[in-house]
Amino acid sequence: MALKNCCAFTGHRKIDDAPDMALLSDILVSLIESGVDSFYCGMARGFDMLAAEQILKLKESYPHIKLVACVSCPEQDKFFSREDRRRYIEIIDLCDEVKVVSMGYFKGAMLKRNNFMVDKCGYLIAYMRKESGGTAYTVDYARQKRRKIYIV
């Protein structure tokens, strides 16, 4: 897969100020119609799962697109709530591909996963409300890699 055909998601796990889902949908449709066909999702709670669910809805109109789950390690959902784990498993089962970035959890596992996604994708869609933390780091890394970034 070429960078120009792939898009990744990053965002906060805690959603205080809801992302503009209409804007997200518009961006996704525009990307799909310009040739993007693979979407990489880190499968974290919060924005990642919202974005994955949006891709699954869009697959009804664009069946050729692919959702790729990029999980940090096999036990990524270990500390999820019962409801978040249910959603996680449901989404994973519907993904076209699952990539496990590390075989076990370690302090930098999420960072390694995020860098993996940015390295594979030409586009990044971010739900970012603060200039610190993992999401801000991932957006900054994407800027350094000269990726096209959309903030929702």
Steps between C-alpha positions, in 0.01 A plus 500: 500500500630840407504786752260699281237226531509473881368710787550458875302623799618639831308659784434528867356209693289736709256706299386817676436713192346267242665483159302636208379171353353671192840655430667163555260338255557774241878464528477121472275512193731754336804280569324187375387673183857619439637144524563428869386145563669387824437643846730418793347517846683457832184359664534701821194608695346830400568652160668195347191285542271782381710535184502123442121489532476783246711300253280195553193713416671635188584146385129465420540763224867434424548122539854513360642693798691314769515548875833392649516463878847583630515376857793579725510147646271197530366609840428863399140473626599354840391806700199599288159518660259219413321726248824622338628141475173394334535783242868419451433133426208586274714743297803266487276225362391731217849623410654389173837454666649509850862599551654435841792741537664353816468154651465633854424822683782738589509871585547613138258252339236760410764736363646220286151421367430866418834543322433179305170641374646838403788327321250297293258783416504819298211652695416538867162593645530620860263586779732728698391743770829554684861551398643227724471124530500214253268657246702823484820296467350299214383814319847652544663181368267510197600864439867400511424226246315755283165320514175679416322556833133567566385609845136426587 
